[in-house]
Amino acid sequence: MIAKPFTGFINNIGEIYMEKDNGDKIKISVRNLVEFILRSGDLDNRTGGRRDTDAMQEGSRIHRKIQKQMGSEYSAEFPLSITVPLTREDITFELCVEGRADGIISRTDEDPSIVIDEIKGVYMELSHLEEPVPVHRAQAMCYAYIYARLYEHNKIGIRLTYCNLESENLKYFHETFTYEQLDNWFSNLIDEYGKWAAWQIRWNSTRNDSIKTLEFPFPYRHGQKELVTNVYKTIMRDKRLFIEAPTGVGKTISTIFPTIKAMGEGLASKIFYLTAKTITRTVAEETFQKLKENGLLSKSVTITAKEKICILDKSDCNPVSCERAKGHYDRVNDAVYDLLINENDISRDLILNYAKKHKVCPFEMCLDVTTWADAVICDYNYVFDPNVYLRRFFLGEKKNDYIFLIDESHNLVDRAREMYSAVLYKKQFLSVKKIVKTIETSNHISKPYNGPKLEKRLEACNSDLLKLKRNCDNCTVIDDITDFVLHLMRLMTEYEEYLTEFSDSEGKDEILGLFMDIRHFLSIYEIYSDKYITYTDYDEQGEFRIKLLCMDPSDNLKTCLEKGKSAVFFSATLLPILYYKEQLGEERKIMRFMPHLRFHQKIGF
């Protein structure tokens, strides 16, 4: 939740979506433009992520409900777009800014006669919100400018409509602008973005020129050329390919090389090389480096786990614990741009050096670099895990021209079952309740305290688990946990308020730990299907727990894979192939066997 009018983004900057048409036009959404250019403030993990993503997903429902309640003067989901010519250095191009305003209010008897409505669903208590969130206001201003310019209005209003997603209470903020004010503001906004767009155009041209002359760096081994050809054809046809090939064939170079060739021909905008182990990530890095030695100009980045790249002994991303968290978002864009214009081989050491130079978090900076990189080498989690996945690329239903190269893909099945499962322990609720009770009896509380309400919600969940425990001797399958889930949802509401006021309280790690576990449990419950079971049992230490167990991850993996253009699964072990294809989100298809290598390609599309 948002504790106050916040100016930083906790999880990510949002996807920077750009599309080139004939080499001289870039498109970006209103939201992504303002979230990227205008983000500012601190990194702060003390409120459990603030559920921004949850609010956005649930907000679509509340948007529709609010819009339906408006009268005839209200036009919902109004499309707006403007194309502006820009010149940066020696590059001339067009920047298209587009989106849909939540609502246009036409008032013939009032001044201003047109008001742009921007609706935001939040989990926070609205009394804490004293002014609109800056980037929300900026979205409304963008739409106001475009509308005023297209329909020739000298004066136009904006309205920020905030809705609490639990109570559905509303709070409004109104403001009026002249066209001249909006014109000056918008010009400054796109002027700042212009340098990024110009860099992207220049870099794509440079990269593609180098790809045209790139040759396979080794003599082809037996079957390797056919492997390369099949990977390229798979990408060209928007299909998926399953490759079983023994160690030593050269699967890494044989998948990366044709994918880069496809990128150079405009068939892909980004490559995700996904692995389960550090050693295979290293092989991928060495492969990209080999191609660069042979003339490739490409920016590839490896995502290093936060705990391995953090400058603290124990990661704690907030302005109290880490000096770089203070004002991180004020500086990170400069850090990323500095790196992009000066470096091609983006190593972990370079990320650390530039992060130190600009005093920003190296992990968050690395995530921002992925937005502009041609290839991202990372663990499976960053594409498939609902807690960790890169929301800037995969949030929403949009299909992109991303290519997924999935190494040792036989490992993905078990990993996916784990990603899409969730567990809660009874002892967690009692432990957090004890901590909250201790704070309540402290003499140092000097602000409104909702501890008793939080205790009550914790006790309700504990009571549910106690009833389940009494009926569980060893392991028991549960048919219905609706009441427990309802109590968890009520608990989360009080949790949000508590974390807002007492983010630095004693026992914060344990308090946040339960918060995150409940949030994950509820998110998995939302996608629960007949491919899950719910059961209770005891762990090795005898602690009672309840688990949502994913038995078949195929539907969840398929949903993720459909965010991209094409996927190549490869491993030395993919037998029985029908089992792996089904578990990895592919339907049963006719297979074609070949000597030395086995290709299993999706037929039809």
N, C-alpha and C positions, 0 to 999 in steps of 0.2 A: 504494500500500500504506500501511498504518498503521505509522509508525515507533515509536510508543509509544501508550499508551491516550489516544486523541486526543479532544478536546472541541469541535472545530470541524468544519464541513462545507465542503469545498473547492469543490465544484461548485454545489450548490444546496441549498435547504432542503426540497426535496420538494414535491409538489403538495399544496396545502391544499384538499382536496375537501369541498365543502359542498353540501347539498341542502335546499331549503326545502319543507316539506309544509304546506300551508294557512297559510303565513306564520309558523309558530311552532315549527318544528323544524329543527335543523341537525344534519347528520351529518358526522362526521370519523373517519378511520381512526386506530387506535391509533398506528401508525407516524408518520403525518403530525402527529398531536398532539404527540408527544414530540420529534420532530425540529424542529418549529417553536418550541415553547415553551422547550425545554431546550438548544438549540444554544448553544455558547459557544466561545471560543478564538480562534485566529488564522487569518487568510487565509495560505495558504502554497502557492506553486506549485512549490516546489523538488523535489518528488518526482513531478512529471509527472502530477498529478491523482489519484494513488493508486489509480486503477483501481476506484473505488467502484462505478461503474456496471457494469463488466465483472464484478466480483465478485458483484454482485446477480444478474445474468443467469445466470452460471455456477452461482451458489449454489442456484438452483432445482433443478438436477440433483442436487447433493450433498445437498440437503434430502431428496429422495425416497430416495436411496440410504441415508442414515442412518436415516430413518424405517422403511424396510423391514427393517432389521437389528434393530429393537427387538422385544421380546417382546409377549405378550398384555396386559401391564400398561400398554402404551403406546398412547394414542389420538392419532393424527396429525391435523393440520389441524382442530383443534377450534374451532368457531365460538363466539365470545363477544361479547356486546353488552349495553350498559347505557345506560339513558336517565335523565338527571338534570335536574330542573327548576332553572332559573336565573333570577334577576332582576337586571338591571343598569339602574340609573337607573329609567326608567319602562317598560322593556321586559321582559316575561316570556316565556320560551321554554323549549323542551326541547333539551338537547344529548345526542345519541346518539353514543356512542363504541363503535366496533365493529371487529372484526378476527378473524383466525384464529390461535390459538396453534399454534406448530409441533408441540408435543406436550404431552399431559397424562400424567404418570406416576403411577399409582395403586399405593401400597405399603401393604398392609393391616398388615404387621408392623413398620413403621418409623414414626418421628416426624420430620418431618411426613408424613402419609399421602399428601398430594398435592404434586407438584412440577411447576411449569410449566417446560417446556423451550423455550429460544429458540436456534435454530441459525443460525450466521453463517458463511458461506464467505468466506475472506480469502486474499490472495496473500502476505501477510507471513509471515516466519519466526515461528512461534508462541512461540519462546523470548523474543522481544522483547515479548510481551504479558504484563504482570505483573498486570493487573487488567482486568475487562471494560470495554469502551467504555461511557461513561455512558448514551448514548441507547439502546444495546442492553439494558443493565440496566433502564432505565426502561420499555422495551417489555414486558419480562418482568414487571415490577412491576405494570404496568397490567392485564395478563392475570391476574396473581395476585389483584389486588384484585377484579376482576369475578367471577372464579371463586369466590373466598372469600365474596363477598357473595351471589351467586346460590345457592350450595350450602352456605352457613352453616358455614364453617370458621373457627375461631379462630386457627389457625396454618397457614401454607402456605409451601412452599419454591419457589425458582427455581433453574434451572440454565442457565448460558450455555455452549453447546457451540460452540466455534470449530473450524473445519476448514480446514486449508491446502488450497487448490484444486489445487495441484500434486502434493503428496505424499499428500494425504488423511489426514495425521496429525491427531489430535484433542487438544484441551485443554479442560478443564472448569473452571467457577467456580460454586460453590454458595453459597447464602445462604438464611436462613430469616427470615420476618417474622410478626409478629402481625397480626391483622386491624386492630387499632387503629392500628398503625404505617402500614399501607397506606392506611387510610381518611383519616388526616390528610394523608399525602403526596398522594393522589389529589385531595383537596379543594383543596389549594393549586394543583395543576396545572390543574384546570378553572376555578378562580377566575381565574387569569391569562389563560386562553384566553377566558373569558367576555366580557371587554371587547372583544375582536376580533369575536366572534360578534354581540354586541349592535350594534357599529358596522356590521357587514355588513347586518344586518336593517334597521336604521334607514336606511342609505344606499340599499339596494335599493328601499325604499318611496319615499323621496324622489325617486330617479331615475325610477322608473316613473310616479309622478304627473306629473313634468315631461314625460315622453314622451307621455302620453295627449293632451295639448293641443298637441303639437308639430306644426307645419304645414311643408310643403315651402317653403323660403325664397325661391323664385323662381317667376315664371310658367313653366309647363311649355313647353319647346320641342317641336318636331315629333318625335314618337316617344318623348319622354322619359317621359311618364306610363306608357306601355306597358312601358318598360324597368323603371321602379320597380315596377310590378305584377308583372312576371315574376320579379324578384328576390325579392319578398315570397313569392310562391307557391312558388318553389324552396325557400326556407327552411322554409316551412310543411310541405312535402311531403318534407323530408329528401333533396333531390335535388342535382344539380350543374347549373350553367348556364354555357354558353359564349356570350359576347357579343362580336360584332365591331361596333364603332361608330367612326365617324371622329372625329378630334380636334375638340373644340368642342361635342360633343353634351352633355357634362356627365356622363361616366361615373362620376366619383368621387362626386358628390353623389347620383347616381341609384342607386348601390349602397349607400352608407353610410346614407342616410335610411331605406329600407325595412328594413335590417338592424337599425337602432336601434329602429324600430317593432316588429319581431319580438321584440327583447330585452324591450321593455316589456310584451309579452304573455306573457312566460315561455318563449318558444321558443328562447332562447339565453342562456347565462351569460357568454360572452365573445366579443369580435370581434377577429380578427387581420387587420389590413390589411397585406398583404405586397407589397413593392416591390423593384425591382432598382436604383433610382437615388435619390440624395438629393433631387432635384428633385420626384419624385413623392411622396416622404414629406412634403415640405413642403406640397404641394397637399392631401394628406390631413389634415395638421394644420390647415391653414386652413379646410378643410371642417368639421371638428369644431368649430372656433372659431366659424364662421358659425352653426352650429346652436345653439351655446351662447348666442350673441347673440340668438337667437330663442326662448330659454326653456329649452333643454335643460340639465339638470344631469347631467353625466357626467364620469367620471374617465378620461381617455385619456393614455397615456404612450408616448413614442417611445424605442426603444432606440438609444442612441448607441454606436458602436463604442468598445471599451475604449481604444484608442490616442488617440481624440479627446476622451475625457472624463477620462482619467487625470490626476492632479495631478503625476505625474512626467514628466520629459522622455522617458523610456523606461519603459514599463510593466514592473514587476517586483514581483509581489504576494507579498511575504513580510515578516515582521516585522523582518528585518535591513535591507531596502532601503526600506521604507515604514512610517512611524510609524503610519499608519492601519490597516495590516494587523495590527498587534499588538492583540489583543483586539477585532477587528472584530465578531465574532459576539456578543460581550458587549453591544454597543451598538446593533447595527443594527435590532433590533426596535423599540426606542424611537424611532429616527430615522424609520422607516417610519410608525409610528403618529402621531408628531408631524406628519408631512407630510399624512397622510390626513385627520386631523381638522381641519386648518387650511387646506388648499388644495384647490381643485377643478381649476384649470388647471395640470396638472403639466408644467411646461416643463423643458428641460435646465438652465436657470439655477437653477430651484427645487431640482432634484435636487442640484446643486453646492452651493447654499447650505445645505441641510439636512444634506448629507454633511459639510460643513465644521463646522457647528454641533455635530454629534454625533461628529466625528472618525472617520468610516467611509469605506470605498471607494465613490465615487459610482457606479461601474459595477455593483458587486454590489448596492448599494442599489437602483439602478434595476431590476435583475432582480427583486428582492424586491417592489418596488412593482407589477410586472406581475401578481403573484398576486392583488392586490386591485383592479386597474384593470378598468374595463368594456371598454376597447378598447386593444389593443396595436398600435402602428404600428412595423413593423420590416422588415428585409431578409428575403428568402426563406430565408436560412440558418437563422434561428431556429426555423423549423418543419421544414425538410427536410434540412438538413446533418447527417449522423451525428456530426460533431465538435462542432457548435455548438448544435444544437437545444435548446430549453428543456425539459429533462428533467422539471421540476416539472409540466409539462402533458402531455407526450407519451410519457413512459417507461411501458412496459407495454402491455398489449393493450386497455385500457379505452377504450370509445367515450364521448366527451363531447359536450355540446351547444355546441360551438364553431362559429363561422362563419368561414370563410376567404374573404376578398376579395382576389383575386390580380390586381394591376394589371400591365399590360404583360406579360401571361402568356405571350406568345410567347417572351420572354426566358428563361422558366423551363426550357425544354427543354435548351438548351446549359448553363445553370448547373447543372442537375441532373446532366447527364453528368459535369461536372467534380466535383461534390460526391461522387458515388458511384464515382469512380475513385481510384486510389492509385499512388504511384510511390516507388521507392527507388533511390538512387544508390550505386554501388560505392564511390566516394571517401568517402562518409560513414562507412563501417565502418572504413576505414583511418585516417581522421582521428581518430575517437573512440578507436580502439585505441592510437594514438600518445599521446593525452592521458592515458589510463589508465596506460600504461606509464611516463609521466613522473611521475605521482603515486606509482606503486609504488616508483620509485627515490628518491623524496624522503625526506629525513631527518626529516620532520615528522609522520609517521604514528604515532599513539599509540593506535590502536584496531584491532580485528580488520579485516582487509582481504581482500576477495574479488577483487582486481584480476586475479590470474592466471586465475581461472575465467572472469571476464568477457572477458579477452583471448582465451581459448580459444574462447568462443562467438562473439565477433566475427570471429575468424579463420575459423571454420567457415562463417559466412555469406559472408564475403569469398571464400572458396574456391569456394563454389557460384556466386557471380556471376562469378568468373574463368573457370570452365568455360563458363558461358553466353556470356561475352564472346568466347571463342576460337571459338565457333560462330556469331558474329554479325558479318557484314560490314557490313551497313547497318541492316536491320530484320528481325527473325525472330520469327515467332509460336511461342509455347511451348505445348505440350499439357499438360505435367504439372510442377508445381513443389512437389509434396508434400514432398520432402526439404528444400527450402529453407524452406518454411513450418514444418516441424518444428524446424529449427535456429533460426528466428526465435523460436519459442515458448520454446525452451530458453534463448535469449539473454535474453528478457524476464524470466525468473525471476531470473537473476543481476543483471540491470539493477535490479530492484526492491531487492535487497539493497544494491547499490552506492549507489543514490540515498538509501537510508535513512541510511547512514553518512556519505556525502560529498556532501550536497546543496549545500554551499557551495564545492566544489572549483574549481580553476582550469579554465576551459573549460566551465563548467556549461551555458552557452547551447547550445553545440554538442552536448554530451552529452544534454541534455533534448530538443533538436531531433530527434535520431535516435530517441530513445525515443518521442516523439509520432508520428513518421512510421511507425515500425514498428507501433505500436498501431493507427494508422489503416489501415495495409496489412492487418493481420490481421483487423480488423473488416470491411473490404471483402471479404476472402477468405471470410469466414463467410457472406456473402450472395451470393457468386459464383454465376452461373447461365449458361444458354446465351445470355444477352443481354450477355455479356462476352467479351472476348478478352484474352489475356496475351501481351505481346510485349516484346522487348528492342530497344534502339536507342541512338543517341547524340544528345545535345542539341546546341544551336548551338555550345557551347564544346568539343564532342567528348567530353563525360563520359558514361560508360556507365551505363545505367539499365534497370530492369525496371518495367513498368507493367501494372496491372490496369485495363483501359479499359472503361468502361460504354458500350455502344453504344445501349442502349435503356433509359431510366430509368423506364419506365412502372410496373413492378412496385413499385419502391422508392417512387415518388411515391404510388401507390395505397395502400400501407401507411400512409403518413403521413396522407393525406386521410381514411382510414377512422377516424382518431382523433377526427375531428370530425363534426358533424351535417350540414353542408352546405358547398358551395364554389361561388363565383362567379368564373369566369375572364373577364377582359375586356381588350380590346386593340383598337387600330386595325388590327392585322394578325393575323388568325388563319386565313389561307388558305395551303395547302389545309386545310380544317377537319378532314378525316378524319385527316390526319397529326398535327395538334396534339392532337386528342382522344385518339388512341391513345398518343402519346408522353407525354401528361399523365395517363395512368392511367385513361382512359375507354374503354369498349368501343364498337364501331361501333353507332350508333343512327340511326334515321330523323331527318332534320333538317327543320326548318320555316323557310322563308325569308320575310322580311318587308321591305317597302320601307324604305329608309334605314338600318335596323338589321337585323342578322342574329342570331337567337337559336338556339342549338343546345342543347336541353335533354335531359337523360337521361330516357328513357321507362321507366316502371316502377321498382320498387324491391324 
